Amino acid sequence: MKICGPKLSLCGLIISVWGIIQLALMGVFYYMHSVALIEDLPLQEHYETAAQFYSDADKAYSQNAFNCWIAALIYVATLVVSGQQFYANSRSSVN
């Protein structure tokens, strides 16, 4: 069953592949506690102790990593739907 045309399904394929790659890599970098991504963490301005800062930063890095991986899985679902639509459109143009 066709829902979208061939150009939109191809666009969905390309965007899905890029989204999977980007979000999977960002998830890995958050998991590795990359210092370059610290500005994207929801942290307070000031902490009373360094231990409290490190604890909150560890939790925030882990949460962002899981969020990126979940979003990458959603892009996998989009890739499957776009791939099915691309296949359906290519089969109907042959017949």
MODELLER restraints for C-alpha pairs under 7 A, 6 or more apart:
rsr = mdl.restraints
at = mdl.atoms
rsr.add(forms.Gaussian(group=physical.xy_distance, feature=features.Distance(at['CA:1:A'], at['CA:88:A']), mean=6.94, stdev=0.5))
rsr.add(forms.Gaussian(group=physical.xy_distance, feature=features.Distance(at['CA:2:A'], at['CA:85:A']), mean=6.10, stdev=0.5))
rsr.add(forms.Gaussian(group=physical.xy_distance, feature=features.Distance(at['CA:2:A'], at['CA:88:A']), mean=6.23, stdev=0.5))
rsr.add(forms.Gaussian(group=physical.xy_distance, feature=features.Distance(at['CA:2:A'], at['CA:89:A']), mean=6.84, stdev=0.5))
rsr.add(forms.Gaussian(group=physical.xy_distance, feature=features.Distance(at['CA:3:A'], at['CA:85:A']), mean=6.98, stdev=0.5))
rsr.add(forms.Gaussian(group=physical.xy_distance, feature=features.Distance(at['CA:4:A'], at['CA:85:A']), mean=6.73, stdev=0.5))
rsr.add(forms.Gaussian(group=physical.xy_distance, feature=features.Distance(at['CA:5:A'], at['CA:89:A']), mean=6.66, stdev=0.5))
rsr.add(forms.Gaussian(group=physical.xy_distance, feature=features.Distance(at['CA:6:A'], at['CA:86:A']), mean=5.73, stdev=0.5))
rsr.add(forms.Gaussian(group=physical.xy_distance, feature=features.Distance(at['CA:6:A'], at['CA:89:A']), mean=5.65, stdev=0.5))
rsr.add(forms.Gaussian(group=physical.xy_distance, feature=features.Distance(at['CA:9:A'], at['CA:82:A']), mean=4.90, stdev=0.5))
rsr.add(forms.Gaussian(group=physical.xy_distance, feature=features.Distance(at['CA:9:A'], at['CA:83:A']), mean=6.97, stdev=0.5))
rsr.add(forms.Gaussian(group=physical.xy_distance, feature=features.Distance(at['CA:9:A'], at['CA:85:A']), mean=5.83, stdev=0.5))
rsr.add(forms.Gaussian(group=physical.xy_distance, feature=features.Distance(at['CA:9:A'], at['CA:86:A']), mean=5.22, stdev=0.5))
rsr.add(forms.Gaussian(group=physical.xy_distance, feature=features.Distance(at['CA:10:A'], at['CA:86:A']), mean=6.32, stdev=0.5))
rsr.add(forms.Gaussian(group=physical.xy_distance, feature=features.Distance(at['CA:12:A'], at['CA:79:A']), mean=6.85, stdev=0.5))
rsr.add(forms.Gaussian(group=physical.xy_distance, feature=features.Distance(at['CA:12:A'], at['CA:82:A']), mean=5.49, stdev=0.5))
rsr.add(forms.Gaussian(group=physical.xy_distance, feature=features.Distance(at['CA:13:A'], at['CA:79:A']), mean=5.47, stdev=0.5))
rsr.add(forms.Gaussian(group=physical.xy_distance, feature=features.Distance(at['CA:13:A'], at['CA:82:A']), mean=5.53, stdev=0.5))
rsr.add(forms.Gaussian(group=physical.xy_distance, feature=features.Distance(at['CA:13:A'], at['CA:83:A']), mean=6.35, stdev=0.5))
rsr.add(forms.Gaussian(group=physical.xy_distance, feature=features.Distance(at['CA:16:A'], at['CA:75:A']), mean=5.27, stdev=0.5))
rsr.add(forms.Gaussian(group=physical.xy_distance, feature=features.Distance(at['CA:16:A'], at['CA:76:A']), mean=6.83, stdev=0.5))
rsr.add(forms.Gaussian(group=physical.xy_distance, feature=features.Distance(at['CA:16:A'], at['CA:78:A']), mean=6.30, stdev=0.5))
rsr.add(forms.Gaussian(group=physical.xy_distance, feature=features.Distance(at['CA:16:A'], at['CA:79:A']), mean=5.26, stdev=0.5))
rsr.add(forms.Gaussian(group=physical.xy_distance, feature=features.Distance(at['CA:17:A'], at['CA:79:A']), mean=7.00, stdev=0.5))
rsr.add(forms.Gaussian(group=physical.xy_distance, feature=features.Distance(at['CA:19:A'], at['CA:72:A']), mean=6.57, stdev=0.5))
rsr.add(forms.Gaussian(group=physical.xy_distance, feature=features.Distance(at['CA:19:A'], at['CA:75:A']), mean=6.36, stdev=0.5))
rsr.add(forms.Gaussian(group=physical.xy_distance, feature=features.Distance(at['CA:20:A'], at['CA:72:A']), mean=4.77, stdev=0.5))
rsr.add(forms.Gaussian(group=physical.xy_distance, feature=features.Distance(at['CA:20:A'], at['CA:75:A']), mean=5.92, stdev=0.5))
rsr.add(forms.Gaussian(group=physical.xy_distance, feature=features.Distance(at['CA:20:A'], at['CA:76:A']), mean=6.81, stdev=0.5))
rsr.add(forms.Gaussian(group=physical.xy_distance, feature=features.Distance(at['CA:23:A'], at['CA:68:A']), mean=5.26, stdev=0.5))
rsr.add(forms.Gaussian(group=physical.xy_distance, feature=features.Distance(at['CA:23:A'], at['CA:69:A']), mean=6.48, stdev=0.5))
rsr.add(forms.Gaussian(group=physical.xy_distance, feature=features.Distance(at['CA:23:A'], at['CA:71:A']), mean=6.99, stdev=0.5))
rsr.add(forms.Gaussian(group=physical.xy_distance, feature=features.Distance(at['CA:23:A'], at['CA:72:A']), mean=5.49, stdev=0.5))
rsr.add(forms.Gaussian(group=physical.xy_distance, feature=features.Distance(at['CA:24:A'], at['CA:68:A']), mean=6.59, stdev=0.5))
rsr.add(forms.Gaussian(group=physical.xy_distance, feature=features.Distance(at['CA:24:A'], at['CA:69:A']), mean=5.83, stdev=0.5))
rsr.add(forms.Gaussian(group=physical.xy_distance, feature=features.Distance(at['CA:24:A'], at['CA:72:A']), mean=6.11, stdev=0.5))
rsr.add(forms.Gaussian(group=physical.xy_distance, feature=features.Distance(at['CA:26:A'], at['CA:68:A']), mean=6.67, stdev=0.5))
rsr.add(forms.Gaussian(group=physical.xy_distance, feature=features.Distance(at['CA:27:A'], at['CA:65:A']), mean=4.14, stdev=0.5))
rsr.add(forms.Gaussian(group=physical.xy_distance, feature=features.Distance(at['CA:27:A'], at['CA:66:A']), mean=6.73, stdev=0.5))
rsr.add(forms.Gaussian(group=physical.xy_distance, feature=features.Distance(at['CA:27:A'], at['CA:68:A']), mean=5.06, stdev=0.5))
rsr.add(forms.Gaussian(group=physical.xy_distance, feature=features.Distance(at['CA:27:A'], at['CA:69:A']), mean=5.81, stdev=0.5))
rsr.add(forms.Gaussian(group=physical.xy_distance, feature=features.Distance(at['CA:28:A'], at['CA:65:A']), mean=6.72, stdev=0.5))
rsr.add(forms.Gaussian(group=physical.xy_distance, feature=features.Distance(at['CA:30:A'], at['CA:61:A']), mean=5.32, stdev=0.5))
rsr.add(forms.Gaussian(group=physical.xy_distance, feature=features.Distance(at['CA:30:A'], at['CA:62:A']), mean=6.83, stdev=0.5))
rsr.add(forms.Gaussian(group=physical.xy_distance, feature=features.Distance(at['CA:30:A'], at['CA:64:A']), mean=6.49, stdev=0.5))
rsr.add(forms.Gaussian(group=physical.xy_distance, feature=features.Distance(at['CA:30:A'], at['CA:65:A']), mean=5.02, stdev=0.5))
rsr.add(forms.Gaussian(group=physical.xy_distance, feature=features.Distance(at['CA:31:A'], at['CA:61:A']), mean=6.29, stdev=0.5))
rsr.add(forms.Gaussian(group=physical.xy_distance, feature=features.Distance(at['CA:31:A'], at['CA:62:A']), mean=5.93, stdev=0.5))
rsr.add(forms.Gaussian(group=physical.xy_distance, feature=features.Distance(at['CA:31:A'], at['CA:65:A']), mean=5.46, stdev=0.5))
rsr.add(forms.Gaussian(group=physical.xy_distance, feature=features.Distance(at['CA:33:A'], at['CA:61:A']), mean=6.16, stdev=0.5))
rsr.add(forms.Gaussian(group=physical.xy_distance, feature=features.Distance(at['CA:41:A'], at['CA:60:A']), mean=5.95, stdev=0.5))
rsr.add(forms.Gaussian(group=physical.xy_distance, feature=features.Distance(at['CA:41:A'], at['CA:61:A']), mean=6.99, stdev=0.5))
rsr.add(forms.Gaussian(group=physical.xy_distance, feature=features.Distance(at['CA:42:A'], at['CA:60:A']), mean=6.75, stdev=0.5))
rsr.add(forms.Gaussian(group=physical.xy_distance, feature=features.Distance(at['CA:47:A'], at['CA:53:A']), mean=6.04, stdev=0.5))
